[in-house]
Amino acid sequence: MTAVTLFDLAQQVRESVNQTDPETGEITENYSANRSLFENKALACVAYAKEEEATLEGAKAMLKEMTKKLEAREKRLERFKGYVADNMKATGILEIKHEFGIFGAKLYLDRDESVILQPGAEFPASLCNDPKPATPSLTKIKKAIKEGEPVAGAELVRRDRLQIS
């Protein structure tokens, strides 16, 4: 059994609007039935869209919560590694290995370097990164077009919007 699509029902409604009784000039009776079928199918489509929207929102909320938990675990692991390193340094034991050589740890003293910038410090341009190229502002371009200014390479387009409530 093939399902009747919303597109097919819309086509049937359009066709039935164009069919009139030659004697009375009235729209045929099947218009009402076709319109009712279309409305029921459209409502089912809207219900699906609302359900899918709720499912996506739930998934986003779950993902946000899981991201927080993952970040917390990563921070906890980094603190734990610091704990192990601090205690290895305190004892002077710089390398440990499992008896079968499966895993181990080696502490390299004063090996890594990083620069820490003081808050509010300013640096000469020669010590700063090159600025990123400017990107077009859609808001400014839209305003210019609406004010009648010609903007090469841009156009203002209007689109339909379906609001599901």
N, CA and C atoms as a LAMMPS dump frame, in Angstrom:
ITEM: TIMESTEP
0
ITEM: NUMBER OF ATOMS
495
ITEM: BOX BOUNDS ff ff ff
-5.0000000000000000e+02 5.0000000000000000e+02
-5.0000000000000000e+02 5.0000000000000000e+02
-5.0000000000000000e+02 5.0000000000000000e+02
ITEM: ATOMS id mol type element x y z
1 1 1 N 0.84 -1.176 0
2 1 2 C 0 0 0
3 1 3 C 0.888 1.242 0
4 2 1 N 0.629 2.131 -0.905
5 2 2 C 1.413 3.366 -0.959
6 2 3 C 0.655 4.467 -0.224
7 3 1 N 1.391 5.236 0.531
8 3 2 C 0.786 6.328 1.289
9 3 3 C 0.531 7.516 0.368
10 4 1 N -0.554 8.192 0.619
11 4 2 C -0.87 9.401 -0.13
12 4 3 C -0.088 10.541 0.521
13 5 1 N 0.662 11.25 -0.282
14 5 2 C 1.493 12.327 0.258
15 5 3 C 0.709 13.633 0.328
16 6 1 N 1.213 14.544 1.115
17 6 2 C 0.617 15.872 1.224
18 6 3 C 0.637 16.558 -0.139
19 7 1 N 1.709 16.345 -0.882
20 7 2 C 1.827 16.915 -2.225
21 7 3 C 0.699 16.405 -3.124
22 8 1 N 0.448 15.075 -3.073
23 8 2 C -0.624 14.494 -3.897
24 8 3 C -1.991 15.069 -3.515
25 9 1 N -2.221 15.203 -2.214
26 9 2 C -3.505 15.749 -1.765
27 9 3 C -3.659 17.213 -2.167
28 10 1 N -2.577 17.97 -2.112
29 10 2 C -2.634 19.368 -2.55
30 10 3 C -2.987 19.437 -4.032
31 11 1 N -2.413 18.535 -4.81
32 11 2 C -2.716 18.48 -6.242
33 11 3 C -4.193 18.158 -6.466
34 12 1 N -4.729 17.226 -5.685
35 12 2 C -6.148 16.872 -5.816
36 12 3 C -7.047 18.061 -5.477
37 13 1 N -6.685 18.821 -4.45
38 13 2 C -7.477 20.004 -4.085
39 13 3 C -7.431 21.02 -5.221
40 14 1 N -6.237 21.255 -5.784
41 14 2 C -6.121 22.215 -6.9
42 14 3 C -6.954 21.765 -8.099
43 15 1 N -6.92 20.463 -8.381
44 15 2 C -7.691 19.955 -9.523
45 15 3 C -9.192 20.074 -9.275
46 16 1 N -9.629 19.778 -8.036
47 16 2 C -11.069 19.826 -7.756
48 16 3 C -11.598 21.26 -7.744
49 17 1 N -10.734 22.239 -7.442
50 17 2 C -11.156 23.641 -7.506
51 17 3 C -11.454 24.015 -8.956
52 18 1 N -10.685 23.455 -9.863
53 18 2 C -10.858 23.775 -11.286
54 18 3 C -12.013 23.015 -11.929
55 19 1 N -12.545 22.012 -11.233
56 19 2 C -13.668 21.244 -11.785
57 19 3 C -14.983 21.858 -11.297
58 20 1 N -15.783 22.307 -12.226
59 20 2 C -17.077 22.895 -11.857
60 20 3 C -18.193 22.139 -12.56
61 21 1 N -19.344 22.18 -11.953
62 21 2 C -20.525 21.558 -12.556
63 21 3 C -20.936 22.437 -13.736
64 22 1 N -20.966 21.865 -14.956
65 22 2 C -21.271 22.691 -16.135
66 22 3 C -22.659 23.323 -16.094
67 23 1 N -23.607 22.707 -15.396
68 23 2 C -24.971 23.241 -15.361
69 23 3 C -25.114 24.38 -14.353
70 24 1 N -24.507 24.194 -13.152
71 24 2 C -24.704 25.194 -12.092
72 24 3 C -23.506 26.118 -11.917
73 25 1 N -22.338 25.703 -12.381
74 25 2 C -21.13 26.497 -12.206
75 25 3 C -20.525 26.355 -10.817
76 26 1 N -21.067 25.444 -10.002
77 26 2 C -20.548 25.233 -8.655
78 26 3 C -19.367 24.268 -8.686
79 27 1 N -18.517 24.402 -7.672
80 27 2 C -17.391 23.464 -7.53
81 27 3 C -17.965 22.102 -7.178
82 28 1 N -17.377 21.059 -7.721
83 28 2 C -17.898 19.708 -7.502
84 28 3 C -17.777 19.291 -6.042
85 29 1 N -18.551 18.271 -5.671
86 29 2 C -18.609 17.805 -4.291
87 29 3 C -17.285 17.229 -3.805
88 30 1 N -16.492 16.695 -4.71
89 30 2 C -15.241 16.074 -4.251
90 30 3 C -14.242 17.108 -3.725
91 31 1 N -14.495 18.403 -3.967
92 31 2 C -13.611 19.436 -3.417
93 31 3 C -13.607 19.375 -1.897
94 32 1 N -14.772 19.281 -1.308
95 32 2 C -14.884 19.25 0.153
96 32 3 C -14.164 18.029 0.729
97 33 1 N -14.34 16.883 0.093
98 33 2 C -13.672 15.659 0.567
99 33 3 C -12.161 15.779 0.403
100 34 1 N -11.717 16.289 -0.75
101 34 2 C -10.275 16.452 -0.982
102 34 3 C -9.665 17.449 -0.006
103 35 1 N -10.389 18.533 0.241
104 35 2 C -9.887 19.533 1.185
105 35 3 C -9.779 18.941 2.589
106 36 1 N -10.773 18.159 2.991
107 36 2 C -10.755 17.529 4.314
108 36 3 C -9.576 16.563 4.436
109 37 1 N -9.346 15.76 3.395
110 37 2 C -8.198 14.843 3.405
111 37 3 C -6.886 15.621 3.503
112 38 1 N -6.799 16.714 2.731
113 38 2 C -5.582 17.532 2.77
114 38 3 C -5.354 18.101 4.163
115 39 1 N -6.409 18.669 4.763
116 39 2 C -6.263 19.273 6.09
117 39 3 C -5.844 18.239 7.13
118 40 1 N -6.431 17.039 7.063
119 40 2 C -6.051 15.983 8.015
120 40 3 C -4.589 15.583 7.831
121 41 1 N -4.175 15.445 6.582
122 41 2 C -2.78 15.064 6.308
123 41 3 C -1.835 16.189 6.734
124 42 1 N -2.215 17.43 6.46
125 42 2 C -1.381 18.568 6.844
126 42 3 C -1.245 18.639 8.364
127 43 1 N -2.338 18.383 9.086
128 43 2 C -2.267 18.37 10.55
129 43 3 C -1.356 17.253 11.044
130 44 1 N -1.407 16.103 10.387
131 44 2 C -0.515 15 10.765
132 44 3 C 0.942 15.394 10.516
133 45 1 N 1.19 16.106 9.428
134 45 2 C 2.553 16.569 9.133
135 45 3 C 3.023 17.575 10.18
136 46 1 N 2.137 18.476 10.582
137 46 2 C 2.482 19.461 11.61
138 46 3 C 2.745 18.758 12.938
139 47 1 N 1.922 17.756 13.272
140 47 2 C 2.131 17.001 14.513
141 47 3 C 3.488 16.31 14.486
142 48 1 N 3.847 15.74 13.334
143 48 2 C 5.167 15.103 13.207
144 48 3 C 6.276 16.132 13.41
145 49 1 N 6.11 17.31 12.809
146 49 2 C 7.135 18.351 12.93
147 49 3 C 7.295 18.776 14.389
148 50 1 N 6.171 18.92 15.111
149 50 2 C 6.248 19.292 16.525
150 50 3 C 6.925 18.193 17.343
151 51 1 N 6.598 16.941 17.061
152 51 2 C 7.217 15.826 17.785
153 51 3 C 8.716 15.771 17.499
154 52 1 N 9.077 15.953 16.249
155 52 2 C 10.498 15.928 15.874
156 52 3 C 11.246 17.086 16.531
157 53 1 N 10.604 18.25 16.58
158 53 2 C 11.201 19.418 17.227
159 53 3 C 11.447 19.143 18.713
160 54 1 N 10.465 18.533 19.377
161 54 2 C 10.615 18.202 20.799
162 54 3 C 11.715 17.165 21
163 55 1 N 11.785 16.19 20.111
164 55 2 C 12.831 15.17 20.202
165 55 3 C 14.204 15.799 20.037
166 56 1 N 14.343 16.705 19.073
167 56 2 C 15.622 17.375 18.857
168 56 3 C 16.003 18.238 20.051
169 57 1 N 15.04 18.944 20.62
170 57 2 C 15.32 19.763 21.805
171 57 3 C 15.779 18.887 22.963
172 58 1 N 15.132 17.737 23.134
173 58 2 C 15.544 16.808 24.183
174 58 3 C 16.949 16.291 23.953
175 59 1 N 17.253 15.971 22.699
176 59 2 C 18.595 15.481 22.368
177 59 3 C 19.639 16.567 22.608
178 60 1 N 19.305 17.813 22.254
179 60 2 C 20.241 18.921 22.491
180 60 3 C 20.483 19.11 23.984
181 61 1 N 19.414 19.023 24.777
182 61 2 C 19.558 19.176 26.232
183 61 3 C 20.423 18.053 26.795
184 62 1 N 20.186 16.828 26.313
185 62 2 C 20.981 15.696 26.782
186 62 3 C 22.441 15.871 26.371
187 63 1 N 22.664 16.324 25.153
188 63 2 C 24.024 16.543 24.669
189 63 3 C 24.722 17.625 25.488
190 64 1 N 23.997 18.684 25.818
191 64 2 C 24.563 19.758 26.631
192 64 3 C 24.959 19.225 28.009
193 65 1 N 24.078 18.425 28.6
194 65 2 C 24.362 17.851 29.918
195 65 3 C 25.549 16.898 29.849
196 66 1 N 25.6 16.075 28.802
197 66 2 C 26.723 15.136 28.656
198 66 3 C 28.027 15.884 28.407
199 67 1 N 27.971 16.986 27.666
200 67 2 C 29.166 17.794 27.422
201 67 3 C 29.703 18.34 28.739
202 68 1 N 28.801 18.818 29.602
203 68 2 C 29.227 19.305 30.919
204 68 3 C 29.892 18.186 31.715
205 69 1 N 29.293 17 31.682
206 69 2 C 29.855 15.87 32.431
207 69 3 C 31.214 15.462 31.874
208 70 1 N 31.343 15.453 30.544
209 70 2 C 32.631 15.108 29.933
210 70 3 C 33.704 16.123 30.302
211 71 1 N 33.353 17.404 30.239
212 71 2 C 34.319 18.445 30.6
213 71 3 C 34.744 18.303 32.056
214 72 1 N 33.796 17.985 32.934
215 72 2 C 34.126 17.806 34.353
216 72 3 C 35.067 16.617 34.539
217 73 1 N 34.809 15.529 33.826
218 73 2 C 35.681 14.351 33.94
219 73 3 C 37.067 14.632 33.389
220 74 1 N 37.137 15.391 32.28
221 74 2 C 38.45 15.746 31.724
222 74 3 C 39.242 16.599 32.716
223 75 1 N 38.571 17.56 33.359
224 75 2 C 39.246 18.393 34.357
225 75 3 C 39.694 17.554 35.551
226 76 1 N 38.845 16.624 35.967
227 76 2 C 39.196 15.748 37.082
228 76 3 C 40.412 14.897 36.735
229 77 1 N 40.463 14.396 35.503
230 77 2 C 41.609 13.592 35.07
231 77 3 C 42.882 14.431 35.064
232 78 1 N 42.795 15.682 34.586
233 78 2 C 43.973 16.556 34.586
234 78 3 C 44.456 16.826 36.007
235 79 1 N 43.514 17.054 36.919
236 79 2 C 43.909 17.252 38.325
237 79 3 C 44.547 15.983 38.892
238 80 1 N 44.011 14.83 38.52
239 80 2 C 44.566 13.565 39.005
240 80 3 C 45.984 13.355 38.475
241 81 1 N 46.194 13.679 37.201
242 81 2 C 47.547 13.567 36.635
243 81 3 C 48.504 14.502 37.37
244 82 1 N 48.04 15.711 37.7
245 82 2 C 48.852 16.642 38.48
246 82 3 C 49.175 16.075 39.853
247 83 1 N 48.212 15.411 40.455
248 83 2 C 48.395 14.763 41.756
249 83 3 C 49.494 13.705 41.674
250 84 1 N 49.43 12.866 40.634
251 84 2 C 50.453 11.826 40.456
252 84 3 C 51.816 12.476 40.219
253 85 1 N 51.874 13.496 39.339
254 85 2 C 53.144 14.167 39.033
255 85 3 C 53.723 14.834 40.276
256 86 1 N 52.887 15.508 41.053
257 86 2 C 53.368 16.17 42.277
258 86 3 C 53.967 15.164 43.252
259 87 1 N 53.314 14.031 43.394
260 87 2 C 53.811 13.025 44.33
261 87 3 C 55.058 12.321 43.806
262 88 1 N 55.145 12.119 42.487
263 88 2 C 56.375 11.544 41.924
264 88 3 C 57.535 12.51 42.142
265 89 1 N 57.281 13.803 41.911
266 89 2 C 58.327 14.812 42.097
267 89 3 C 58.747 14.881 43.567
268 90 1 N 57.784 14.819 44.477
269 90 2 C 58.08 14.906 45.908
270 90 3 C 58.944 13.736 46.381
271 91 1 N 58.744 12.562 45.775
272 91 2 C 59.528 11.388 46.188
273 91 3 C 60.821 11.26 45.415
274 92 1 N 60.943 12.011 44.297
275 92 2 C 62.14 11.886 43.471
276 92 3 C 62.077 10.707 42.518
277 93 1 N 60.964 10.013 42.477
278 93 2 C 60.785 8.89 41.543
279 93 3 C 60.211 9.481 40.261
280 94 1 N 61.017 9.456 39.184
281 94 2 C 60.616 10.116 37.946
282 94 3 C 60.045 9.165 36.906
283 95 1 N 60.13 7.861 37.154
284 95 2 C 59.585 6.904 36.19
285 95 3 C 59.064 5.689 36.928
286 96 1 N 57.875 5.258 36.519
287 96 2 C 57.294 4.027 37.057
288 96 3 C 56.745 3.227 35.893
289 97 1 N 56.831 1.894 35.995
290 97 2 C 56.334 1.015 34.933
291 97 3 C 55.625 -0.169 35.555
292 98 1 N 54.618 -0.658 34.854
293 98 2 C 53.94 -1.894 35.244
294 98 3 C 54.933 -3.031 35.095
295 99 1 N 54.786 -4.056 35.923
296 99 2 C 55.773 -5.14 35.901
297 99 3 C 55.855 -5.842 34.552
298 100 1 N 54.783 -5.853 33.77
299 100 2 C 54.819 -6.473 32.444
300 100 3 C 55.07 -5.443 31.343
301 101 1 N 55.295 -4.198 31.705
302 101 2 C 55.584 -3.148 30.733
303 101 3 C 54.378 -2.683 29.946
304 102 1 N 53.195 -2.981 30.441
305 102 2 C 51.968 -2.627 29.717
306 102 3 C 51.733 -1.118 29.733
307 103 1 N 51.984 -0.48 30.863
308 103 2 C 51.804 0.963 30.969
309 103 3 C 52.752 1.502 32.021
310 104 1 N 52.892 2.797 32.034
311 104 2 C 53.78 3.434 32.988
312 104 3 C 53.683 4.938 32.87
313 105 1 N 54.544 5.63 33.596
314 105 2 C 54.564 7.087 33.561
315 105 3 C 55.988 7.56 33.758
316 106 1 N 56.329 8.637 33.077
317 106 2 C 57.65 9.23 33.224
318 106 3 C 57.457 10.724 33.404
319 107 1 N 58.071 11.281 34.426
320 107 2 C 57.96 12.699 34.725
321 107 3 C 59.196 13.411 34.206
322 108 1 N 59.013 14.347 33.291
323 108 2 C 60.107 15.15 32.744
324 108 3 C 60.082 16.493 33.466
325 109 1 N 61.101 16.77 34.247
326 109 2 C 61.15 18.013 35.019
327 109 3 C 61.522 19.199 34.131
328 110 1 N 60.82 20.298 34.279
329 110 2 C 61.074 21.562 33.571
330 110 3 C 61.209 21.392 32.06
331 111 1 N 60.453 20.499 31.474
332 111 2 C 60.557 20.219 30.038
333 111 3 C 59.691 21.158 29.2
334 112 1 N 58.469 21.395 29.615
335 112 2 C 57.53 22.169 28.798
336 112 3 C 57.582 23.652 29.15
337 113 1 N 57.361 24.478 28.122
338 113 2 C 57.35 25.927 28.307
339 113 3 C 56.036 26.492 27.792
340 114 1 N 55.556 27.532 28.451
341 114 2 C 54.386 28.248 27.962
342 114 3 C 54.478 29.692 28.426
343 115 1 N 53.824 30.568 27.695
344 115 2 C 53.829 31.991 28.024
345 115 3 C 52.503 32.32 28.697
346 116 1 N 52.575 33.02 29.807
347 116 2 C 51.375 33.451 30.515
348 116 3 C 51.294 34.966 30.395
349 117 1 N 50.182 35.449 29.851
350 117 2 C 49.984 36.889 29.67
351 117 3 C 49.294 37.462 30.899
352 118 1 N 49.821 38.563 31.394
353 118 2 C 49.231 39.232 32.552
354 118 3 C 47.966 39.964 32.097
355 119 1 N 46.917 39.93 32.899
356 119 2 C 45.675 40.62 32.523
357 119 3 C 45.914 42.114 32.321
358 120 1 N 45.4 42.651 31.219
359 120 2 C 45.505 44.079 30.938
360 120 3 C 46.811 44.506 30.294
361 121 1 N 47.756 43.591 30.119
362 121 2 C 49.041 43.959 29.515
363 121 3 C 48.847 44.236 28.029
364 122 1 N 49.562 45.231 27.502
365 122 2 C 49.504 45.56 26.081
366 122 3 C 50.861 45.283 25.466
367 123 1 N 50.845 44.835 24.214
368 123 2 C 52.067 44.439 23.531
369 123 3 C 52.18 45.183 22.207
370 124 1 N 53.412 45.428 21.737
371 124 2 C 53.582 46.101 20.444
372 124 3 C 53.056 45.216 19.312
373 125 1 N 52.703 45.867 18.207
374 125 2 C 52.131 45.15 17.058
375 125 3 C 53.059 44.062 16.547
376 126 1 N 54.376 44.254 16.691
377 126 2 C 55.327 43.245 16.202
378 126 3 C 55.213 41.936 16.976
379 127 1 N 54.628 41.971 18.176
380 127 2 C 54.46 40.76 18.983
381 127 3 C 53.03 40.217 18.932
382 128 1 N 52.201 40.795 18.079
383 128 2 C 50.801 40.379 17.982
384 128 3 C 50.556 39.624 16.68
385 129 1 N 49.532 38.781 16.698
386 129 2 C 49.125 38.054 15.497
387 129 3 C 48.564 39.024 14.469
388 130 1 N 48.66 38.633 13.208
389 130 2 C 48.076 39.439 12.146
390 130 3 C 46.56 39.434 12.312
391 131 1 N 45.913 40.574 12.048
392 131 2 C 44.451 40.597 12.174
393 131 3 C 43.817 39.729 11.088
394 132 1 N 42.699 39.151 11.431
395 132 2 C 41.964 38.329 10.468
396 132 3 C 41.341 39.243 9.417
397 133 1 N 41.18 38.74 8.194
398 133 2 C 40.529 39.574 7.177
399 133 3 C 39.079 39.86 7.577
400 134 1 N 38.64 41.05 7.231
401 134 2 C 37.275 41.454 7.576
402 134 3 C 36.271 40.587 6.829
403 135 1 N 35.203 40.213 7.505
404 135 2 C 34.139 39.439 6.871
405 135 3 C 32.941 40.353 6.661
406 136 1 N 32.177 40.125 5.603
407 136 2 C 31.028 40.986 5.326
408 136 3 C 29.974 40.887 6.436
409 137 1 N 29.387 42.018 6.788
410 137 2 C 28.317 42.062 7.786
411 137 3 C 26.978 41.977 7.06
412 138 1 N 26.262 40.884 7.269
413 138 2 C 24.965 40.714 6.615
414 138 3 C 23.978 41.789 7.069
415 139 1 N 24.068 42.193 8.321
416 139 2 C 23.175 43.231 8.85
417 139 3 C 23.418 44.56 8.145
418 140 1 N 24.679 44.941 7.983
419 140 2 C 25.006 46.213 7.325
420 140 3 C 24.644 46.17 5.84
421 141 1 N 24.882 45.041 5.194
422 141 2 C 24.544 44.901 3.77
423 141 3 C 23.035 45.004 3.586
424 142 1 N 22.262 44.323 4.453
425 142 2 C 20.8 44.374 4.367
426 142 3 C 20.308 45.807 4.531
427 143 1 N 20.861 46.526 5.499
428 143 2 C 20.463 47.914 5.746
429 143 3 C 20.767 48.785 4.526
430 144 1 N 21.952 48.587 3.934
431 144 2 C 22.338 49.378 2.761
432 144 3 C 21.399 49.113 1.592
433 145 1 N 21.063 47.854 1.356
434 145 2 C 20.16 47.513 0.249
435 145 3 C 18.788 48.127 0.489
436 146 1 N 18.294 48.042 1.728
437 146 2 C 16.977 48.612 2.038
438 146 3 C 16.963 50.131 1.885
439 147 1 N 18.117 50.77 2.088
440 147 2 C 18.211 52.225 1.922
441 147 3 C 18.413 52.616 0.467
442 148 1 N 18.485 51.618 -0.43
443 148 2 C 18.586 51.9 -1.852
444 148 3 C 19.992 51.924 -2.406
445 149 1 N 20.979 51.638 -1.586
446 149 2 C 22.36 51.614 -2.076
447 149 3 C 22.596 50.327 -2.865
448 150 1 N 23.231 50.428 -4.042
449 150 2 C 23.558 49.199 -4.771
450 150 3 C 24.757 48.511 -4.111
451 151 1 N 24.619 47.222 -3.851
452 151 2 C 25.704 46.448 -3.237
453 151 3 C 26.04 45.314 -4.197
454 152 1 N 27.219 45.416 -4.823
455 152 2 C 27.633 44.399 -5.79
456 152 3 C 27.874 43.076 -5.071
457 153 1 N 27.344 42.011 -5.648
458 153 2 C 27.578 40.682 -5.092
459 153 3 C 26.616 40.292 -3.99
460 154 1 N 25.598 41.117 -3.747
461 154 2 C 24.626 40.8 -2.698
462 154 3 C 23.232 41.154 -3.18
463 155 1 N 22.27 40.407 -2.718
464 155 2 C 20.881 40.698 -3.028
465 155 3 C 20.026 40.353 -1.816
466 156 1 N 18.915 41.027 -1.682
467 156 2 C 17.982 40.785 -0.593
468 156 3 C 16.866 39.913 -1.139
469 157 1 N 16.683 38.74 -0.554
470 157 2 C 15.64 37.82 -1.019
471 157 3 C 14.622 37.617 0.096
472 158 1 N 13.395 37.391 -0.301
473 158 2 C 12.324 37.098 0.654
474 158 3 C 11.971 35.624 0.523
475 159 1 N 11.705 35.014 1.675
476 159 2 C 11.34 33.596 1.697
477 159 3 C 10.063 33.434 2.514
478 160 1 N 9.339 32.353 2.25
479 160 2 C 8.162 32.021 3.045
480 160 3 C 8.616 31.458 4.385
481 161 1 N 7.771 31.613 5.388
482 161 2 C 8.079 31.045 6.702
483 161 3 C 6.852 30.293 7.197
484 162 1 N 7.051 29.055 7.589
485 162 2 C 5.997 28.261 8.199
486 162 3 C 6.226 28.288 9.695
487 163 1 N 5.254 28.798 10.428
488 163 2 C 5.368 28.817 11.885
489 163 3 C 4.453 27.748 12.438
490 164 1 N 5.037 26.815 13.166
491 164 2 C 4.27 25.733 13.77
492 164 3 C 4.076 26.071 15.234
493 165 1 N 2.816 26.071 15.656
494 165 2 C 2.53 26.439 17.045
495 165 3 C 1.956 25.265 17.8
